[in-house]
């Protein structure tokens, strides 16, 4: 009984590495088919002050912008409000 269980477990693990058949034997590419271009991937821009974080795009154009927004508050709160609070306090 132990040998049968061992054999069944080895057979099951070996089946995991066998190629699967999808039922699709070949594909044809037609030259007149419409070619869909994929949109360009967004370019990663590192923050100047924290190079291991992404540059927050909402900070662009403000005076003293060095990309320091580690908690990404600018994504949730309007920048005008944040700027006013920074100058007030």
MDAnalysis code that builds the backbone (N, CA, C; Angstrom):
import MDAnalysis as mda
import numpy as np

u = mda.Universe.empty(267, n_residues=89, atom_resindex=np.repeat(np.arange(89), 3), trajectory=True)
u.add_TopologyAttr("name", ["N", "CA", "C"] * 89)
u.add_TopologyAttr("resid", np.arange(1, 90))
u.add_TopologyAttr("resname", ["UNK", "UNK", "UNK", "UNK", "UNK", "UNK", "UNK", "UNK", "UNK", "UNK", "UNK", "UNK", "UNK", "UNK", "UNK", "UNK", "UNK", "UNK", "UNK", "UNK", "UNK", "UNK", "UNK", "UNK", "UNK", "UNK", "UNK", "UNK", "UNK", "UNK", "UNK", "UNK", "UNK", "UNK", "UNK", "UNK", "UNK", "UNK", "UNK", "UNK", "UNK", "UNK", "UNK", "UNK", "UNK", "UNK", "UNK", "UNK", "UNK", "UNK", "UNK", "UNK", "UNK", "UNK", "UNK", "UNK", "UNK", "UNK", "UNK", "UNK", "UNK", "UNK", "UNK", "UNK", "UNK", "UNK", "UNK", "UNK", "UNK", "UNK", "UNK", "UNK", "UNK", "UNK", "UNK", "UNK", "UNK", "UNK", "UNK", "UNK", "UNK", "UNK", "UNK", "UNK", "UNK", "UNK", "UNK", "UNK", "UNK"])
u.atoms.positions = np.array([
    [0.828, -1.196, 0.000],
    [0.000, 0.000, 0.000],
    [0.870, 1.256, 0.000],
    [1.953, 1.242, 0.756],
    [2.848, 2.391, 0.841],
    [3.519, 2.643, -0.506],
    [3.887, 1.540, -1.212],
    [4.528, 1.682, -2.516],
    [3.558, 2.275, -3.534],
    [2.310, 1.906, -3.461],
    [1.304, 2.426, -4.389],
    [1.073, 3.916, -4.155],
    [1.054, 4.327, -2.899],
    [0.868, 5.743, -2.579],
    [2.073, 6.552, -3.044],
    [3.280, 6.008, -2.855],
    [4.490, 6.687, -3.294],
    [4.512, 6.807, -4.815],
    [4.149, 5.747, -5.507],
    [4.112, 5.764, -6.967],
    [3.088, 6.772, -7.481],
    [1.932, 6.837, -6.859],
    [0.885, 7.775, -7.276],
    [1.334, 9.219, -7.060],
    [2.030, 9.492, -5.967],
    [2.490, 10.859, -5.716],
    [3.592, 11.254, -6.695],
    [4.478, 10.322, -7.049],
    [5.517, 10.619, -8.031],
    [4.928, 10.824, -9.416],
    [3.942, 10.043, -9.760],
    [3.294, 10.168, -11.053],
    [2.555, 11.506, -11.157],
    [1.918, 11.902, -10.082],
    [1.189, 13.175, -10.073],
    [2.121, 14.366, -10.185],
    [3.271, 14.307, -9.515],
    [4.197, 15.432, -9.601],
    [4.870, 15.481, -10.962],
    [5.098, 14.342, -11.588],
    [5.700, 14.331, -12.922],
    [4.718, 14.867, -13.958],
    [3.439, 14.672, -13.754],
    [2.437, 15.162, -14.703],
    [2.359, 16.689, -14.673],
    [2.784, 17.287, -13.594],
    [2.739, 18.743, -13.497],
    [3.723, 19.395, -14.454],
    [4.776, 18.692, -14.839],
    [5.792, 19.258, -15.717],
    [5.633, 18.850, -17.175],
    [4.592, 18.128, -17.508],
    [4.380, 17.728, -18.897],
    [3.667, 18.859, -19.634],
    [3.934, 19.020, -20.922],
    [3.281, 20.097, -21.673],
    [1.783, 19.840, -21.811],
    [1.041, 20.897, -21.710],
    [-0.406, 20.755, -21.832],
    [-0.809, 21.005, -23.272],
    [-1.857, 20.358, -23.705],
    [-2.355, 20.584, -25.059],
    [-3.550, 21.517, -24.973],
    [-3.506, 22.561, -25.777],
    [-4.587, 23.540, -25.764],
    [-5.623, 23.249, -26.824],
    [-5.345, 22.270, -27.695],
    [-6.287, 21.957, -28.751],
    [-6.066, 22.809, -29.986],
    [-5.196, 23.779, -29.903],
    [-4.897, 24.669, -31.017],
    [-3.545, 24.258, -31.586],
    [-3.540, 23.727, -32.782],
    [-2.315, 23.189, -33.341],
    [-1.440, 24.258, -33.979],
    [-2.036, 25.199, -34.687],
    [-1.231, 26.231, -35.333],
    [-2.057, 27.497, -35.453],
    [-1.357, 28.584, -35.671],
    [-2.018, 29.860, -35.897],
    [-1.499, 30.446, -37.196],
    [-2.319, 31.239, -37.835],
    [-1.918, 31.891, -39.076],
    [-1.922, 33.388, -38.848],
    [-0.940, 34.033, -39.423],
    [-0.858, 35.478, -39.354],
    [-1.131, 36.012, -40.749],
    [-2.112, 36.859, -40.857],
    [-2.474, 37.432, -42.138],
    [-1.861, 38.815, -42.260],
    [-1.335, 39.117, -43.422],
    [-0.688, 40.414, -43.624],
    [-1.697, 41.554, -43.664],
    [-2.945, 41.267, -44.000],
    [-3.938, 42.328, -44.077],
    [-4.688, 42.526, -42.755],
    [-4.286, 41.807, -41.734],
    [-4.939, 41.955, -40.427],
    [-4.558, 43.303, -39.821],
    [-5.487, 43.883, -39.121],
    [-5.237, 45.174, -38.489],
    [-4.235, 44.995, -37.349],
    [-3.219, 45.807, -37.351],
    [-2.194, 45.746, -36.312],
    [-2.560, 46.753, -35.242],
    [-2.760, 46.260, -34.050],
    [-3.098, 47.139, -32.938],
    [-1.820, 47.475, -32.188],
    [-1.561, 48.753, -32.061],
    [-0.389, 49.181, -31.325],
    [-0.738, 49.288, -29.855],
    [0.151, 48.784, -29.040],
    [-0.056, 48.869, -27.599],
    [0.338, 50.260, -27.131],
    [-0.384, 50.799, -26.156],
    [-0.007, 52.122, -25.660],
    [1.359, 52.045, -24.980],
    [2.084, 53.127, -25.079],
    [3.420, 53.165, -24.498],
    [3.334, 53.054, -22.981],
    [4.247, 52.320, -22.424],
    [4.285, 52.156, -20.967],
    [4.710, 53.478, -20.330],
    [4.142, 53.815, -19.177],
    [4.542, 55.059, -18.523],
    [6.016, 55.006, -18.137],
    [6.667, 56.115, -18.319],
    [8.094, 56.195, -18.014],
    [8.265, 56.482, -16.529],
    [9.117, 55.700, -15.891],
    [9.374, 55.888, -14.461],
    [10.308, 57.065, -14.282],
    [9.915, 58.004, -13.439],
    [10.749, 59.153, -13.133],
    [10.982, 59.150, -11.629],
    [12.232, 59.046, -11.224],
    [12.572, 58.983, -9.802],
    [12.495, 60.377, -9.184],
    [12.106, 60.413, -7.926],
    [12.059, 61.662, -7.187],
    [13.482, 62.152, -6.942],
    [13.660, 63.461, -6.989],
    [14.992, 64.024, -6.781],
    [15.430, 63.893, -5.322],
    [14.495, 64.065, -4.394],
    [14.855, 64.004, -2.977],
    [14.844, 62.585, -2.419],
    [13.992, 61.734, -2.957],
    [13.923, 60.336, -2.527],
    [14.033, 59.457, -3.768],
    [15.249, 59.137, -4.211],
    [15.416, 58.447, -5.493],
    [14.821, 57.046, -5.558],
    [14.483, 56.464, -4.433],
    [13.875, 55.131, -4.435],
    [12.362, 55.191, -4.566],
    [11.789, 56.393, -4.619],
    [10.347, 56.572, -4.822],
    [10.088, 57.237, -6.161],
    [8.877, 57.032, -6.685],
    [8.478, 57.661, -7.933],
    [8.180, 59.137, -7.708],
    [8.495, 59.955, -8.694],
    [8.229, 61.391, -8.614],
    [6.722, 61.639, -8.633],
    [6.187, 62.355, -7.639],
    [4.752, 62.658, -7.638],
    [4.420, 63.697, -8.709],
    [3.634, 63.355, -9.709],
    [3.376, 64.288, -10.810],
    [2.588, 65.524, -10.404],
    [1.884, 65.495, -9.301],
    [1.090, 66.654, -8.873],
    [1.961, 67.794, -8.361],
    [3.214, 67.547, -8.058],
    [4.100, 68.585, -7.536],
    [4.735, 69.424, -8.636],
    [4.602, 68.999, -9.849],
    [5.297, 69.655, -10.954],
    [4.831, 71.096, -11.123],
    [5.797, 71.998, -11.201],
    [5.497, 73.404, -11.454],
    [5.440, 74.277, -10.220],
    [5.504, 73.715, -9.030],
    [5.472, 74.516, -7.816],
    [6.886, 74.926, -7.421],
    [6.995, 76.083, -6.782],
    [8.290, 76.586, -6.350],
    [8.854, 75.671, -5.265],
    [10.134, 75.382, -5.355],
    [10.778, 74.532, -4.346],
    [10.454, 73.066, -4.516],
    [10.090, 72.668, -5.709],
    [9.726, 71.273, -5.950],
    [10.975, 70.415, -6.114],
    [11.181, 69.511, -5.172],
    [12.260, 68.537, -5.263],
    [11.710, 67.118, -5.221],
    [10.400, 66.977, -5.372],
    [9.783, 65.658, -5.412],
    [9.598, 65.020, -4.048],
    [9.552, 65.830, -2.988],
    [9.398, 65.264, -1.655],
    [7.928, 65.193, -1.279],
    [7.352, 64.038, -1.428],
    [5.982, 63.741, -1.003],
    [5.910, 62.238, -0.734],
    [6.588, 61.764, 0.329],
    [6.701, 60.317, 0.538],
    [5.371, 59.625, 0.832],
    [4.411, 60.330, 1.390],
    [3.119, 59.709, 1.699],
    [2.089, 59.966, 0.603],
    [2.492, 60.637, -0.456],
    [1.662, 60.931, -1.624],
    [0.364, 61.654, -1.240],
    [0.481, 62.634, -0.347],
    [-0.688, 63.428, 0.031],
    [-1.243, 64.192, -1.175],
    [-0.382, 64.536, -2.115],
    [-0.823, 65.303, -3.274],
    [-1.763, 64.511, -4.179],
    [-1.835, 63.202, -3.993],
    [-2.776, 62.398, -4.773],
    [-4.199, 62.488, -4.233],
    [-4.346, 62.844, -2.960],
    [-5.664, 62.822, -2.315],
    [-6.197, 64.200, -1.951],
    [-5.302, 65.165, -1.770],
    [-5.689, 66.504, -1.320],
    [-5.228, 67.501, -2.382],
    [-6.031, 68.514, -2.689],
    [-5.607, 69.512, -3.682],
    [-4.305, 70.198, -3.275],
    [-3.436, 70.432, -4.236],
    [-2.129, 71.027, -3.957],
    [-2.249, 72.446, -3.421],
    [-3.264, 73.183, -3.837],
    [-3.431, 74.544, -3.320],
    [-3.675, 74.521, -1.812],
    [-4.471, 73.579, -1.345],
    [-4.732, 73.444, 0.085],
    [-3.452, 73.063, 0.838],
    [-2.702, 72.122, 0.279],
    [-1.459, 71.696, 0.932],
    [-0.447, 72.827, 0.976],
    [-0.371, 73.578, -0.098],
    [0.567, 74.697, -0.155],
    [0.201, 75.759, 0.871],
    [-1.077, 76.064, 0.977],
    [-1.537, 77.062, 1.959],
    [-1.249, 76.605, 3.384],
    [-1.507, 75.331, 3.669],
    [-1.241, 74.816, 5.007],
    [0.247, 74.840, 5.331],
    [1.089, 74.592, 4.351],
    [2.533, 74.622, 4.565],
    [3.004, 76.031, 4.861],
    [2.478, 77.005, 4.127],
    [2.880, 78.399, 4.362],
    [2.322, 78.940, 5.669],
    [1.140, 78.494, 6.050],
    [0.494, 78.970, 7.281],
    [1.210, 78.460, 8.525],
    [1.629, 77.202, 8.493],
    [2.235, 76.602, 9.676],
    [3.722, 76.566, 9.540],
])
